[in-house]
């Protein structure tokens, strides 16, 4: 269902307002009409309600508004069909979307804070209409998967360009880019990069980390501080790439997808092997 909540996030991942493709609208009555149709069908059983506010959200208030409105629909169902009929709807799924920290200025709320507030709303408003407290479900996929992964890039080239009479910009090209992380190009997502293959006492310089694809918009990190002595062969680590990076990856420009390695307590194991050119060619059907 669409609860009509304007999430404070990128428009491409805001999914609960009226003017988008997802869900049955509360405001138009489509959600309630869907409930009526399911209740009138012998071979269907409506077990719960689901909404999804959006993704990479820091403002808990949006989730709270969604919870109130979902329970509001439950209240309307009780009013029309009674407590006994409505009690089969025993699950409230408020979706995912809790944000994580990609750069130092990001300040996501603790997961426990969100859980406590949503639990209180669902419990109190369900009790108010005489229903048992539904099972509350949330989907914190990014919050679980995102922080636990880093992407390692190897520096290929470094160049300085004049952007004005008094200013230069350093471009640091790496061996990946928008094929393994489309988020900066698609969502203007921000990341942080660190030199990890060696220590350096050099001063820091502002740089743009860019990929190897044939697009000017192939930017991994738009502006970040790197060691002034950065050079080809150095390794840069980009943090928090466990969500919506490999899963959204592609073979654009015939780049092979990188390997994925799990590391725990100083021990590593290969999870996904690096793709090869043979993999890229494996789906091609030769002409006869």
N, C-alpha and C positions, 0 to 999 in steps of 0.2 A: 504494500500500500504506500501511497505518497502522502506524507503528513504535512506537506507545505512548509518545510523548514528551509530557510536560506543558510546554508553552511558557509562558514568563512574559510574558503579554500579555493583552489583553482577551479574555474568554471567547468573544466572537462571532468572533474571528479566530484562535483556537487550533484547529488542524485535525489534529493528529497523535495525540491521546489516544483512548482506546477509545470513550468515550461521546459520539459525534458522528456525523454522517452520511457522512463521507468515507472512502474507501479500503477495502481488503481487509486484515483484521486479521492481523498476525503472530501475536499471542498465541493466537488461536482456531484457527489453521491455515488460515484462508481464503486467505491469500496463497499459501501453498505449494500448496494445492489448485487454485488458478487456474493456477499454473505447470504442474501436471500436465495439466490440461485443454487448455491451449494446446499443449503438447508432443505431446499425443495427437491433435491436429487437423492434417490435412494442409495445409489452406489458410490457416493462421495461422503466423506466425513471431514468436517473442518476442525482441525486440531489446534489451530493457533493463528496468530497474526505476525506479519513480518514487515519491517521497514529498514531502510538504510539511508542514513543522512548524507554520507559522502565519505571522503578519504583525506587523511593527513589533516585532521581537525584538532585544534588545541582548546577550543571553547566548549566546556562541558555544558553550557547553557543550551546549545543546540540539541544535544542528546536528551536533556531534560524536557524540552518542549516536545520533542518527538515522543517521548514516553507518555507525557500527559495526553497527547492527541491519539495515540494508539489505544490507551485505556479509555479515552473518550468514545472511540468506536465500540469498544467492548461494552461500555455503558449503554450505548444506543441499541446494541444487540439484546442486552438484558431487557431493556424497556419494551422492545418489540416481541421478543420470543420467550422471555422469562429466564430465571436463573438456571433451571434444570437443563434446558436446551443449550444455553450458552456455556454451561460448565464443561462441555466437551472441548471447548477452546482452552486448553490447559497450558499452552506455550506462547510466550511473548518473546519474539526475536527482534531485538533492536539493532541488529546489524553490526558492522564494524566501523572503522574510520578513525580510531584513536591515533593521533599523530605521534611521531618520534622525533628525536633531535638529529638533524643532519649537519647543522652548523652551530657554533657556540651560542648564538643568540636565540636559538629555538628553545622553548620552554614548555614541553608537553605536560599535561596534568598527570599525576600518578594514577595508575590503573585502578588502585583501590578506591581512590576518591570518586571516580566515575561509577564503580560498582556499588559503592555505598549509597550514592544519590539515586541511582536508577532503581536499586532494590527498595528503597524507602518509598519512592513514588508508586511503583507497581504494587507493593504490599498494601499501602494505605488506600489507594483508589480502588483496588479490587475488593477490599473489605467493605468499602463504602457502598458498593452495589450488591453485597451479599455473595460474592464469589470467593472460592478458595484462591489463595495466592498462586498465580500461574508460575510455571517454570520460566525463569528469566534467562534468555540466551543472548550473548553478545559474540562478536566475531573479530577478535583483536589480532588478525593475521599479521599486519605490518608490524604491530607493536611487539610481536613475538619473533618473527623471522628477520625483521630489518636490522636491528642493532648487532646481531651476531655474525655478520659477514663483512669482510672487506674485499675490495678488488685491487689487485696489484697490477700496475702498468709499468712497462719499460719505456724510458724516454728514448725517442728516436732522433729528434732534432730540436735545437733551441735557436731562436732568432729574436732579435730586437727590431722593432719598427717604430718610426717616428709617427706619433699621432697628432702632434702639434709642434710648434716651433720650440717648445720648452719641455715636451713630455714624450716619453717612449713607452711602448708596451712590449713586454716579453711574451713570446709564444713558445710554449713547451708542448711539442707533439709527442703523443704516446702511441703504443701499438694496439689500441682498442678505440672505443668511441661509441657512437650512437648505435652500433649494432649490438653491443653488450649492455648499454645503458641509454635508452632513448629518453629517459625522464627529463634531463635538462633541455633537450630540443622540443619535447612535447609539452611539458608542464612548466618550463622555466625553473625547474628544480635546482636547488642549491646544494653543493657538497663542499667538503673540506679535503684537501690533499696534503700528505706529509711525505717527506723524503725518509725512506726506511732502510735503504741498503747500506747506508754509512752515516756517520755523524759528521757534522760540518760546523765550523766556527765562523763561516762567512756570514756577512750581513744578509738580511732578508730583502727580497725584491718582489714587487707585485707582478703576478704573472697570470696568464690565461692558459689553462690546460685544455688542449684540443686533441681531437681524434684524428685518425688517418683516412677518414672517408672523404669523398669528393663533394663536400658541402661546407660552406662557410659556417653554417649553424651547427656543425659537429663539434660542440663544446662540452667538455666533461665538467670543468669547473670554470665559471666565468671570471672570477677574480679571487686569487688566493696568494698567500705569501709563501715563497719558496726560497731556498738558499741561493744566493747570487752566483755560486759556483756550480749550479746544477748543470749536468752534462749528459750526452748520450750514454746509455747503459745504466743510468741510475734507475732505481725502482721507486715509484710513487704509490702510496696506499691511499685509497679513497674509502672512507668508512661508511657503514650503514647501507650496504648494497644488497642485503638479503631479501628485500621485498621489491617486486616489480622491476627487476633488472634482468636476471637470466630468464625469468618467465615471459618477459616481453622482448627478448633478444631476437635477432634475425641474422640472416646470412648476407646482408646488404653488402654490395661490392665484392661478393664472394669471399668474405672474411669468415674464417672458421671460428665457431664458438669456443671460448676458453674452457679449460678444465675447471672443475670444482673440487676443492680439497677440504676435508674436515680435519680440524686440529683440536686435540684435547690432551692436556697434561703433557705437552711436549711431543706427542705422537700424532702423526698424520696418516690419513688414508684417502685414497682417491674415491670420490663419490661419482663424478661424471668425468669421463676422459675428454681430452681435447679433441675437437673435430679435425678431420683431415680433408685434403682435397678429394680423396676417394669418397668421403661422406657427401661432399657437395655434388659429386657427379653421380651418386648412386641412384637417384630418382630419374635420371635422364634416360629416355628410350631412344636408342639409335634408329635411324631411318632404315627401312628395308627396301 
